[in-house]
């Protein structure tokens, strides 16, 4: 029997890291038990995975394409905004489902 695949296995994974004062492009990365302090976080259409991530005094830059007549792109944008709204205890995966 095959072992279940972890969602973060397709990403460049960062565990137990603290990022301070950096501009971070999040697409294609998994952040697990990480903290961001005074960072600018760039969010795009690309997938990102977070688990137990903390944000303090961060700015978010959205570079996101909302495609005409594509409800999935609007839905993913809503997920992204929900992630930002819950930033202190954000978690989950945004992007290709």
FILUM-813613 format. One record per atom (N, C-alpha, C): residue number from 1; residue in three letters; x, y, z. Coordinates in nm, 4 decimals, always signed. Layout:
N
@vexse=NUM; marmi=ALA; x=X; y=Y; z=Z
...
REM end
This chain:
97
@vexse=1; marmi=UNK; x=+0.0841; y=-0.1175; z=+0.0000
@vexse=1; marmi=UNK; x=+0.0000; y=+0.0000; z=+0.0000
@vexse=1; marmi=UNK; x=+0.0891; y=+0.1245; z=+0.0000
@vexse=2; marmi=UNK; x=+0.0531; y=+0.2214; z=-0.0802
@vexse=2; marmi=UNK; x=+0.1334; y=+0.3424; z=-0.0942
@vexse=2; marmi=UNK; x=+0.1035; y=+0.4396; z=+0.0190
@vexse=3; marmi=UNK; x=+0.2095; y=+0.5019; z=+0.0731
@vexse=3; marmi=UNK; x=+0.1938; y=+0.5994; z=+0.1803
@vexse=3; marmi=UNK; x=+0.1264; y=+0.7249; z=+0.1261
@vexse=4; marmi=UNK; x=+0.0299; y=+0.7844; z=+0.2017
@vexse=4; marmi=UNK; x=-0.0365; y=+0.9053; z=+0.1535
@vexse=4; marmi=UNK; x=+0.0641; y=+1.0183; z=+0.1346
@vexse=5; marmi=UNK; x=+0.0457; y=+1.0927; z=+0.0271
@vexse=5; marmi=UNK; x=+0.1383; y=+1.2004; z=-0.0057
@vexse=5; marmi=UNK; x=+0.1040; y=+1.3247; z=+0.0750
@vexse=6; marmi=UNK; x=+0.2066; y=+1.3896; z=+0.1281
@vexse=6; marmi=UNK; x=+0.1860; y=+1.5133; z=+0.2024
@vexse=6; marmi=UNK; x=+0.1675; y=+1.6269; z=+0.1027
@vexse=7; marmi=UNK; x=+0.0765; y=+1.7210; z=+0.1294
@vexse=7; marmi=UNK; x=+0.0519; y=+1.8303; z=+0.0346
@vexse=7; marmi=UNK; x=+0.1765; y=+1.9128; z=+0.0060
@vexse=8; marmi=UNK; x=+0.2616; y=+1.9315; z=+0.1050
@vexse=8; marmi=UNK; x=+0.3783; y=+2.0172; z=+0.0868
@vexse=8; marmi=UNK; x=+0.4909; y=+1.9493; z=+0.0092
@vexse=9; marmi=UNK; x=+0.4750; y=+1.8219; z=-0.0278
@vexse=9; marmi=UNK; x=+0.5838; y=+1.7498; z=-0.0930
@vexse=9; marmi=UNK; x=+0.6169; y=+1.8024; z=-0.2326
@vexse=10; marmi=UNK; x=+0.5271; y=+1.8777; z=-0.2942
@vexse=10; marmi=UNK; x=+0.5511; y=+1.9322; z=-0.4280
@vexse=10; marmi=UNK; x=+0.6083; y=+2.0740; z=-0.4229
@vexse=11; marmi=UNK; x=+0.6412; y=+2.1219; z=-0.3068
@vexse=11; marmi=UNK; x=+0.6863; y=+2.2584; z=-0.2879
@vexse=11; marmi=UNK; x=+0.8292; y=+2.2618; z=-0.2328
@vexse=12; marmi=UNK; x=+0.8945; y=+2.3754; z=-0.2462
@vexse=12; marmi=UNK; x=+1.0196; y=+2.3993; z=-0.1727
@vexse=12; marmi=UNK; x=+0.9780; y=+2.4262; z=-0.0289
@vexse=13; marmi=UNK; x=+1.0172; y=+2.3391; z=+0.0616
@vexse=13; marmi=UNK; x=+0.9647; y=+2.3438; z=+0.1982
@vexse=13; marmi=UNK; x=+1.0596; y=+2.4161; z=+0.2930
@vexse=14; marmi=UNK; x=+1.0004; y=+2.5026; z=+0.3755
@vexse=14; marmi=UNK; x=+1.0724; y=+2.5766; z=+0.4789
@vexse=14; marmi=UNK; x=+1.0060; y=+2.5415; z=+0.6123
@vexse=15; marmi=UNK; x=+1.0834; y=+2.4902; z=+0.7069
@vexse=15; marmi=UNK; x=+1.0308; y=+2.4518; z=+0.8393
@vexse=15; marmi=UNK; x=+1.1041; y=+2.5291; z=+0.9482
@vexse=16; marmi=UNK; x=+1.0249; y=+2.5715; z=+1.0472
@vexse=16; marmi=UNK; x=+1.0811; y=+2.6355; z=+1.1672
@vexse=16; marmi=UNK; x=+1.1766; y=+2.7498; z=+1.1324
@vexse=17; marmi=UNK; x=+1.1352; y=+2.8361; z=+1.0402
@vexse=17; marmi=UNK; x=+1.2199; y=+2.9479; z=+0.9989
@vexse=17; marmi=UNK; x=+1.1546; y=+3.0789; z=+1.0383
@vexse=18; marmi=UNK; x=+1.2374; y=+3.1775; z=+1.0644
@vexse=18; marmi=UNK; x=+1.1919; y=+3.3139; z=+1.0901
@vexse=18; marmi=UNK; x=+1.2427; y=+3.4020; z=+0.9771
@vexse=19; marmi=UNK; x=+1.1510; y=+3.4741; z=+0.9145
@vexse=19; marmi=UNK; x=+1.1852; y=+3.5654; z=+0.8059
@vexse=19; marmi=UNK; x=+1.1599; y=+3.7071; z=+0.8562
@vexse=20; marmi=UNK; x=+1.2609; y=+3.7921; z=+0.8495
@vexse=20; marmi=UNK; x=+1.2500; y=+3.9280; z=+0.9032
@vexse=20; marmi=UNK; x=+1.2878; y=+4.0280; z=+0.7954
@vexse=21; marmi=UNK; x=+1.1964; y=+4.1228; z=+0.7691
@vexse=21; marmi=UNK; x=+1.2242; y=+4.2334; z=+0.6784
@vexse=21; marmi=UNK; x=+1.2567; y=+4.1941; z=+0.5360
@vexse=22; marmi=UNK; x=+1.2023; y=+4.0838; z=+0.4900
@vexse=22; marmi=UNK; x=+1.2320; y=+4.0364; z=+0.3556
@vexse=22; marmi=UNK; x=+1.1099; y=+4.0513; z=+0.2650
@vexse=23; marmi=UNK; x=+1.1343; y=+4.0574; z=+0.1353
@vexse=23; marmi=UNK; x=+1.0274; y=+4.0445; z=+0.0370
@vexse=23; marmi=UNK; x=+1.0284; y=+3.8997; z=-0.0081
@vexse=24; marmi=UNK; x=+0.9170; y=+3.8334; z=+0.0114
@vexse=24; marmi=UNK; x=+0.9081; y=+3.6900; z=-0.0146
@vexse=24; marmi=UNK; x=+0.8023; y=+3.6630; z=-0.1216
@vexse=25; marmi=UNK; x=+0.8410; y=+3.5936; z=-0.2277
@vexse=25; marmi=UNK; x=+0.7467; y=+3.5447; z=-0.3281
@vexse=25; marmi=UNK; x=+0.7062; y=+3.4052; z=-0.2830
@vexse=26; marmi=UNK; x=+0.5790; y=+3.3885; z=-0.2485
@vexse=26; marmi=UNK; x=+0.5353; y=+3.2667; z=-0.1813
@vexse=26; marmi=UNK; x=+0.5017; y=+3.1508; z=-0.2747
@vexse=27; marmi=UNK; x=+0.4711; y=+3.1771; z=-0.3997
@vexse=27; marmi=UNK; x=+0.4285; y=+3.0708; z=-0.4912
@vexse=27; marmi=UNK; x=+0.5345; y=+2.9614; z=-0.5017
@vexse=28; marmi=UNK; x=+0.4872; y=+2.8372; z=-0.4950
@vexse=28; marmi=UNK; x=+0.5762; y=+2.7227; z=-0.5091
@vexse=28; marmi=UNK; x=+0.6479; y=+2.6838; z=-0.3819
@vexse=29; marmi=UNK; x=+0.6114; y=+2.7469; z=-0.2703
@vexse=29; marmi=UNK; x=+0.6783; y=+2.7192; z=-0.1435
@vexse=29; marmi=UNK; x=+0.5775; y=+2.6685; z=-0.0401
@vexse=30; marmi=UNK; x=+0.6274; y=+2.5887; z=+0.0519
@vexse=30; marmi=UNK; x=+0.5513; y=+2.5447; z=+0.1685
@vexse=30; marmi=UNK; x=+0.6222; y=+2.6010; z=+0.2913
@vexse=31; marmi=UNK; x=+0.5451; y=+2.6624; z=+0.3793
@vexse=31; marmi=UNK; x=+0.5985; y=+2.7192; z=+0.5029
@vexse=31; marmi=UNK; x=+0.5287; y=+2.6502; z=+0.6191
@vexse=32; marmi=UNK; x=+0.6065; y=+2.5801; z=+0.7004
@vexse=32; marmi=UNK; x=+0.5520; y=+2.5029; z=+0.8122
@vexse=32; marmi=UNK; x=+0.6215; y=+2.5493; z=+0.9392
@vexse=33; marmi=UNK; x=+0.5416; y=+2.5924; z=+1.0373
@vexse=33; marmi=UNK; x=+0.5941; y=+2.6417; z=+1.1654
@vexse=33; marmi=UNK; x=+0.6931; y=+2.7562; z=+1.1441
@vexse=34; marmi=UNK; x=+0.6578; y=+2.8494; z=+1.0557
@vexse=34; marmi=UNK; x=+0.7438; y=+2.9636; z=+1.0246
@vexse=34; marmi=UNK; x=+0.6813; y=+3.0918; z=+1.0763
@vexse=35; marmi=UNK; x=+0.7638; y=+3.1951; z=+1.0884
@vexse=35; marmi=UNK; x=+0.7168; y=+3.3273; z=+1.1304
@vexse=35; marmi=UNK; x=+0.7708; y=+3.4320; z=+1.0335
@vexse=36; marmi=UNK; x=+0.6864; y=+3.5286; z=+1.0017
@vexse=36; marmi=UNK; x=+0.7227; y=+3.6407; z=+0.9157
@vexse=36; marmi=UNK; x=+0.7064; y=+3.7678; z=+0.9973
@vexse=37; marmi=UNK; x=+0.8103; y=+3.8491; z=+1.0048
@vexse=37; marmi=UNK; x=+0.8059; y=+3.9749; z=+1.0784
@vexse=37; marmi=UNK; x=+0.8499; y=+4.0873; z=+0.9858
@vexse=38; marmi=UNK; x=+0.7633; y=+4.1870; z=+0.9681
@vexse=38; marmi=UNK; x=+0.7934; y=+4.3050; z=+0.8862
@vexse=38; marmi=UNK; x=+0.8335; y=+4.2680; z=+0.7440
@vexse=39; marmi=UNK; x=+0.7688; y=+4.1678; z=+0.6883
@vexse=39; marmi=UNK; x=+0.7981; y=+4.1231; z=+0.5519
@vexse=39; marmi=UNK; x=+0.6936; y=+4.1764; z=+0.4549
@vexse=40; marmi=UNK; x=+0.7298; y=+4.1804; z=+0.3281
@vexse=40; marmi=UNK; x=+0.6342; y=+4.2013; z=+0.2204
@vexse=40; marmi=UNK; x=+0.6161; y=+4.0661; z=+0.1539
@vexse=41; marmi=UNK; x=+0.4928; y=+4.0177; z=+0.1551
@vexse=41; marmi=UNK; x=+0.4635; y=+3.8843; z=+0.1040
@vexse=41; marmi=UNK; x=+0.3905; y=+3.8979; z=-0.0291
@vexse=42; marmi=UNK; x=+0.4516; y=+3.8442; z=-0.1341
@vexse=42; marmi=UNK; x=+0.3971; y=+3.8555; z=-0.2690
@vexse=42; marmi=UNK; x=+0.3192; y=+3.7281; z=-0.3001
@vexse=43; marmi=UNK; x=+0.1915; y=+3.7454; z=-0.3272
@vexse=43; marmi=UNK; x=+0.1026; y=+3.6338; z=-0.3554
@vexse=43; marmi=UNK; x=+0.0567; y=+3.6420; z=-0.5004
@vexse=44; marmi=UNK; x=+0.0667; y=+3.5297; z=-0.5723
@vexse=44; marmi=UNK; x=+0.0287; y=+3.5224; z=-0.7130
@vexse=44; marmi=UNK; x=-0.0692; y=+3.4070; z=-0.7325
@vexse=45; marmi=UNK; x=-0.0993; y=+3.3760; z=-0.8582
@vexse=45; marmi=UNK; x=-0.1861; y=+3.2622; z=-0.8900
@vexse=45; marmi=UNK; x=-0.1205; y=+3.1283; z=-0.8554
@vexse=46; marmi=UNK; x=+0.0093; y=+3.1277; z=-0.8362
@vexse=46; marmi=UNK; x=+0.0792; y=+3.0034; z=-0.8075
@vexse=46; marmi=UNK; x=+0.0425; y=+2.9488; z=-0.6708
@vexse=47; marmi=UNK; x=+0.0471; y=+2.8165; z=-0.6539
@vexse=47; marmi=UNK; x=+0.0089; y=+2.7555; z=-0.5266
@vexse=47; marmi=UNK; x=+0.1111; y=+2.7818; z=-0.4162
@vexse=48; marmi=UNK; x=+0.0598; y=+2.7906; z=-0.2943
@vexse=48; marmi=UNK; x=+0.1434; y=+2.8053; z=-0.1749
@vexse=48; marmi=UNK; x=+0.0779; y=+2.7222; z=-0.0652
@vexse=49; marmi=UNK; x=+0.1590; y=+2.6625; z=+0.0221
@vexse=49; marmi=UNK; x=+0.1078; y=+2.5835; z=+0.1334
@vexse=49; marmi=UNK; x=+0.1604; y=+2.6434; z=+0.2625
@vexse=50; marmi=UNK; x=+0.0722; y=+2.6643; z=+0.3604
@vexse=50; marmi=UNK; x=+0.1155; y=+2.7119; z=+0.4920
@vexse=50; marmi=UNK; x=+0.0509; y=+2.6274; z=+0.6003
@vexse=51; marmi=UNK; x=+0.1263; y=+2.6082; z=+0.7077
@vexse=51; marmi=UNK; x=+0.0747; y=+2.5367; z=+0.8244
@vexse=51; marmi=UNK; x=+0.1415; y=+2.5967; z=+0.9470
@vexse=52; marmi=UNK; x=+0.0601; y=+2.6438; z=+1.0407
@vexse=52; marmi=UNK; x=+0.1091; y=+2.7025; z=+1.1646
@vexse=52; marmi=UNK; x=+0.2096; y=+2.8152; z=+1.1370
@vexse=53; marmi=UNK; x=+0.1658; y=+2.9109; z=+1.0561
@vexse=53; marmi=UNK; x=+0.2496; y=+3.0245; z=+1.0182
@vexse=53; marmi=UNK; x=+0.1998; y=+3.1489; z=+1.0900
@vexse=54; marmi=UNK; x=+0.2945; y=+3.2309; z=+1.1367
@vexse=54; marmi=UNK; x=+0.2606; y=+3.3543; z=+1.2078
@vexse=54; marmi=UNK; x=+0.3116; y=+3.4744; z=+1.1284
@vexse=55; marmi=UNK; x=+0.2266; y=+3.5787; z=+1.1201
@vexse=55; marmi=UNK; x=+0.2615; y=+3.7020; z=+1.0518
@vexse=55; marmi=UNK; x=+0.2554; y=+3.8168; z=+1.1523
@vexse=56; marmi=UNK; x=+0.3575; y=+3.9018; z=+1.1512
@vexse=56; marmi=UNK; x=+0.3595; y=+4.0192; z=+1.2390
@vexse=56; marmi=UNK; x=+0.4045; y=+4.1389; z=+1.1558
@vexse=57; marmi=UNK; x=+0.3209; y=+4.2402; z=+1.1485
@vexse=57; marmi=UNK; x=+0.3507; y=+4.3655; z=+1.0776
@vexse=57; marmi=UNK; x=+0.3920; y=+4.3414; z=+0.9319
@vexse=58; marmi=UNK; x=+0.3246; y=+4.2495; z=+0.8647
@vexse=58; marmi=UNK; x=+0.3575; y=+4.2197; z=+0.7242
@vexse=58; marmi=UNK; x=+0.2632; y=+4.2928; z=+0.6295
@vexse=59; marmi=UNK; x=+0.3150; y=+4.3214; z=+0.5121
@vexse=59; marmi=UNK; x=+0.2355; y=+4.3756; z=+0.4023
@vexse=59; marmi=UNK; x=+0.2188; y=+4.2651; z=+0.2993
@vexse=60; marmi=UNK; x=+0.1050; y=+4.2676; z=+0.2324
@vexse=60; marmi=UNK; x=+0.0758; y=+4.1684; z=+0.1300
@vexse=60; marmi=UNK; x=+0.0628; y=+4.2381; z=-0.0046
@vexse=61; marmi=UNK; x=+0.1342; y=+4.1870; z=-0.1049
@vexse=61; marmi=UNK; x=+0.1223; y=+4.2376; z=-0.2413
@vexse=61; marmi=UNK; x=+0.0580; y=+4.1275; z=-0.3248
@vexse=62; marmi=UNK; x=-0.0556; y=+4.1608; z=-0.3880
@vexse=62; marmi=UNK; x=-0.1260; y=+4.0645; z=-0.4713
@vexse=62; marmi=UNK; x=-0.0936; y=+4.0911; z=-0.6173
@vexse=63; marmi=UNK; x=-0.0407; y=+3.9910; z=-0.6831
@vexse=63; marmi=UNK; x=-0.0161; y=+3.9945; z=-0.8267
@vexse=63; marmi=UNK; x=-0.0949; y=+3.8766; z=-0.8827
@vexse=64; marmi=UNK; x=-0.2231; y=+3.8998; z=-0.9027
@vexse=64; marmi=UNK; x=-0.3148; y=+3.7895; z=-0.9255
@vexse=64; marmi=UNK; x=-0.3987; y=+3.8139; z=-1.0499
@vexse=65; marmi=UNK; x=-0.4038; y=+3.7164; z=-1.1390
@vexse=65; marmi=UNK; x=-0.4854; y=+3.7251; z=-1.2599
@vexse=65; marmi=UNK; x=-0.6236; y=+3.6686; z=-1.2328
@vexse=66; marmi=UNK; x=-0.7251; y=+3.7498; z=-1.2570
@vexse=66; marmi=UNK; x=-0.8629; y=+3.7027; z=-1.2501
@vexse=66; marmi=UNK; x=-0.9092; y=+3.6893; z=-1.3941
@vexse=67; marmi=UNK; x=-0.9267; y=+3.5674; z=-1.4371
@vexse=67; marmi=UNK; x=-0.9535; y=+3.5399; z=-1.5772
@vexse=67; marmi=UNK; x=-1.1018; y=+3.5534; z=-1.6085
@vexse=68; marmi=UNK; x=-1.1290; y=+3.6122; z=-1.7230
@vexse=68; marmi=UNK; x=-1.2657; y=+3.6318; z=-1.7689
@vexse=68; marmi=UNK; x=-1.3388; y=+3.4975; z=-1.7712
@vexse=69; marmi=UNK; x=-1.4556; y=+3.4953; z=-1.7135
@vexse=69; marmi=UNK; x=-1.5437; y=+3.3796; z=-1.7197
@vexse=69; marmi=UNK; x=-1.4825; y=+3.2541; z=-1.6561
@vexse=70; marmi=UNK; x=-1.3915; y=+3.2719; z=-1.5615
@vexse=70; marmi=UNK; x=-1.3310; y=+3.1571; z=-1.4939
@vexse=70; marmi=UNK; x=-1.3631; y=+3.1647; z=-1.3447
@vexse=71; marmi=UNK; x=-1.4697; y=+3.0970; z=-1.3018
@vexse=71; marmi=UNK; x=-1.5069; y=+3.1044; z=-1.1599
@vexse=71; marmi=UNK; x=-1.3979; y=+3.0511; z=-1.0672
@vexse=72; marmi=UNK; x=-1.3141; y=+2.9602; z=-1.1167
@vexse=72; marmi=UNK; x=-1.2076; y=+2.9047; z=-1.0324
@vexse=72; marmi=UNK; x=-1.1084; y=+3.0134; z=-0.9916
@vexse=73; marmi=UNK; x=-1.0741; y=+3.1051; z=-1.0838
@vexse=73; marmi=UNK; x=-0.9782; y=+3.2100; z=-1.0475
@vexse=73; marmi=UNK; x=-1.0386; y=+3.3048; z=-0.9437
@vexse=74; marmi=UNK; x=-1.1682; y=+3.3305; z=-0.9524
@vexse=74; marmi=UNK; x=-1.2338; y=+3.4141; z=-0.8506
@vexse=74; marmi=UNK; x=-1.2397; y=+3.3414; z=-0.7166
@vexse=75; marmi=UNK; x=-1.2669; y=+3.2129; z=-0.7211
@vexse=75; marmi=UNK; x=-1.2718; y=+3.1333; z=-0.5984
@vexse=75; marmi=UNK; x=-1.1352; y=+3.1292; z=-0.5298
@vexse=76; marmi=UNK; x=-1.0297; y=+3.1126; z=-0.6095
@vexse=76; marmi=UNK; x=-0.8953; y=+3.1093; z=-0.5524
@vexse=76; marmi=UNK; x=-0.8583; y=+3.2446; z=-0.4932
@vexse=77; marmi=UNK; x=-0.9034; y=+3.3537; z=-0.5558
@vexse=77; marmi=UNK; x=-0.8781; y=+3.4865; z=-0.4996
@vexse=77; marmi=UNK; x=-0.9490; y=+3.5010; z=-0.3654
@vexse=78; marmi=UNK; x=-1.0710; y=+3.4500; z=-0.3556
@vexse=78; marmi=UNK; x=-1.1427; y=+3.4545; z=-0.2270
@vexse=78; marmi=UNK; x=-1.0654; y=+3.3758; z=-0.1200
@vexse=79; marmi=UNK; x=-1.0123; y=+3.2598; z=-0.1561
@vexse=79; marmi=UNK; x=-0.9323; y=+3.1802; z=-0.0618
@vexse=79; marmi=UNK; x=-0.8098; y=+3.2594; z=-0.0167
@vexse=80; marmi=UNK; x=-0.7489; y=+3.3269; z=-0.1103
@vexse=80; marmi=UNK; x=-0.6309; y=+3.4070; z=-0.0811
@vexse=80; marmi=UNK; x=-0.6647; y=+3.5190; z=+0.0164
@vexse=81; marmi=UNK; x=-0.7747; y=+3.5872; z=-0.0070
@vexse=81; marmi=UNK; x=-0.8166; y=+3.6949; z=+0.0832
@vexse=81; marmi=UNK; x=-0.8532; y=+3.6405; z=+0.2207
@vexse=82; marmi=UNK; x=-0.9148; y=+3.5218; z=+0.2251
@vexse=82; marmi=UNK; x=-0.9435; y=+3.4582; z=+0.3536
@vexse=82; marmi=UNK; x=-0.8148; y=+3.4258; z=+0.4278
@vexse=83; marmi=UNK; x=-0.7127; y=+3.3817; z=+0.3542
@vexse=83; marmi=UNK; x=-0.5827; y=+3.3534; z=+0.4153
@vexse=83; marmi=UNK; x=-0.5253; y=+3.4799; z=+0.4786
@vexse=84; marmi=UNK; x=-0.5341; y=+3.5911; z=+0.4060
@vexse=84; marmi=UNK; x=-0.4833; y=+3.7185; z=+0.4586
@vexse=84; marmi=UNK; x=-0.5655; y=+3.7623; z=+0.5794
@vexse=85; marmi=UNK; x=-0.6986; y=+3.7503; z=+0.5714
@vexse=85; marmi=UNK; x=-0.7848; y=+3.7892; z=+0.6837
@vexse=85; marmi=UNK; x=-0.7498; y=+3.7127; z=+0.8102
@vexse=86; marmi=UNK; x=-0.7109; y=+3.5862; z=+0.7956
@vexse=86; marmi=UNK; x=-0.6747; y=+3.5041; z=+0.9111
@vexse=86; marmi=UNK; x=-0.5262; y=+3.4961; z=+0.9319
@vexse=87; marmi=UNK; x=-0.4524; y=+3.5960; z=+0.8864
@vexse=87; marmi=UNK; x=-0.3063; y=+3.5915; z=+0.8841
@vexse=87; marmi=UNK; x=-0.2411; y=+3.5484; z=+1.0146
@vexse=88; marmi=UNK; x=-0.2869; y=+3.5909; z=+1.1329
@vexse=88; marmi=UNK; x=-0.2155; y=+3.5500; z=+1.2547
@vexse=88; marmi=UNK; x=-0.2057; y=+3.3985; z=+1.2727
@vexse=89; marmi=UNK; x=-0.3061; y=+3.3248; z=+1.2237
@vexse=89; marmi=UNK; x=-0.3013; y=+3.1795; z=+1.2388
@vexse=89; marmi=UNK; x=-0.3326; y=+3.1115; z=+1.1059
@vexse=90; marmi=UNK; x=-0.2811; y=+3.1681; z=+0.9996
@vexse=90; marmi=UNK; x=-0.3140; y=+3.1180; z=+0.8653
@vexse=90; marmi=UNK; x=-0.2642; y=+2.9760; z=+0.8444
@vexse=91; marmi=UNK; x=-0.3356; y=+2.9053; z=+0.7621
@vexse=91; marmi=UNK; x=-0.2927; y=+2.7719; z=+0.7254
@vexse=91; marmi=UNK; x=-0.3689; y=+2.7247; z=+0.6042
@vexse=92; marmi=UNK; x=-0.3108; y=+2.6352; z=+0.5296
@vexse=92; marmi=UNK; x=-0.3787; y=+2.5796; z=+0.4157
@vexse=92; marmi=UNK; x=-0.3004; y=+2.5970; z=+0.2872
@vexse=93; marmi=UNK; x=-0.3638; y=+2.5563; z=+0.1823
@vexse=93; marmi=UNK; x=-0.3004; y=+2.5602; z=+0.0519
@vexse=93; marmi=UNK; x=-0.3856; y=+2.6450; z=-0.0422
@vexse=94; marmi=UNK; x=-0.3222; y=+2.7315; z=-0.1156
@vexse=94; marmi=UNK; x=-0.3916; y=+2.8142; z=-0.2125
@vexse=94; marmi=UNK; x=-0.3374; y=+2.7783; z=-0.3494
@vexse=95; marmi=UNK; x=-0.4237; y=+2.7601; z=-0.4457
@vexse=95; marmi=UNK; x=-0.3779; y=+2.7365; z=-0.5819
@vexse=95; marmi=UNK; x=-0.4313; y=+2.6095; z=-0.6400
@vexse=96; marmi=UNK; x=-0.3529; y=+2.5452; z=-0.7244
@vexse=96; marmi=UNK; x=-0.3976; y=+2.4271; z=-0.7994
@vexse=96; marmi=UNK; x=-0.4520; y=+2.3208; z=-0.7057
@vexse=97; marmi=UNK; x=-0.5800; y=+2.2927; z=-0.7196
@vexse=97; marmi=UNK; x=-0.6417; y=+2.1862; z=-0.6388
@vexse=97; marmi=UNK; x=-0.6602; y=+2.0617; z=-0.7204
REM end
